[in-house]
Every structure is written in structure tokens, then in C-alpha cells.
């Protein structure tokens, strides 16, 4: 609804507008113009540590997404197989990838010495996206303690490498869809795999692309 306009004086009497006719002309393509300085679209780069889903677990997650899609509607952006992940720590989020942060993150990742472990994500939840919709996520049912141990050791290694700011809250999850119609929480069956490594990932927000900088094995 548009707000009332603050007219102080009554409008003068107006004549009815004349009816106009418009000649239909062939459409033309507007010429390209360089962007106006200061108004260019900015690209956000994220650098983060995460677990990646293997082919079998990823296919299982996509199958769950296909099953709930009729109820979820066509809105939102569904995560592709190559971008399914569970975030451990954010290393950077800025316009343009800072190589100094990449170097610090590589140093931190190399410090981790932990064994492989099993995880399972089986409960669907909807998290508000701040725009009236919701992200659809799978929550961790099995392996949470091991995930927290990996995140704790990784956080200590990041501090040693020079990082100073960390997200305190940790809710292990795999995002199936960003934005769109909310759905009620429910059990959807487990997406499970053995975590044998973790990765440092560069994400160019809006381009639906992940660039894996390096993986470190868990033995």
C-alpha cells in the first residue's frame, strides 16, 4: 500500500486527460553502457571450512529434495549436488577473495589430526530467511559430538593462524534449498556417510559455484 502524499493545499480543478494512441514500433536492443562508478553490482566472496557430501549421500539428499518439492513449491533455489555441504567455520566474507585469508585458512586446516567418523542428517527443518520465506535444511542426528570436536579443534587452529572472530552458535545442517515456501519440520530419512575429510571452500555468492581450495583427510 502506498503512503498518503502530504498535500498541504487542495488540488486545483483538473481536466480529464486526453486519450492518447501509441504507435507500435519494432523492438530494438538498447546499446550497452559502462556501469556508473559506485553503482556496480558487488560480488560477495565467502571462504569457509565444511564437510562435503559424497556421491551416495549427495544423491540421497537430492532424492529427499525431489520428494518434498511438490509441497515446497517452485520458489527458492535448490542446492546442486556439487554444492551440498555442512559448514564448520567461516573464514572470510567480503567483496573479493583475500589471499591473505586463504593462506591463514590453509595453515589452520593443516593442523587438524582427528579420526574419521560417521554422521547422519535426517530431520527436515525450515529456517527463516529474513524475507518471509525459509531455507530448508537437514539437521544432524548422528555424529554431533564428533562434529563439535572437529569444529572446536579447527577453531583453535584458526586462532593460532591469526583469525580473531568466530560464530559462536553451531547447528550442524545441510541446506537443501535457499529461500521459498516454509514447510513443517518432519523426519525424512537419514542422509548418512563416513566423514573422511574436510575442505576449505571458496563460494562466489549468486554464481552457484564452489571452488575447493584444499581437502585434508581424517584418519
Helices and strands as residue ranges (DSSP letters): E 44-52, H 55-72, E 77-78, G 81-83, E 85-95, H 99-109, E 117-128, E 134-142, H 144-161, E 173-178, E 186-195, E 197-204, E 209-217
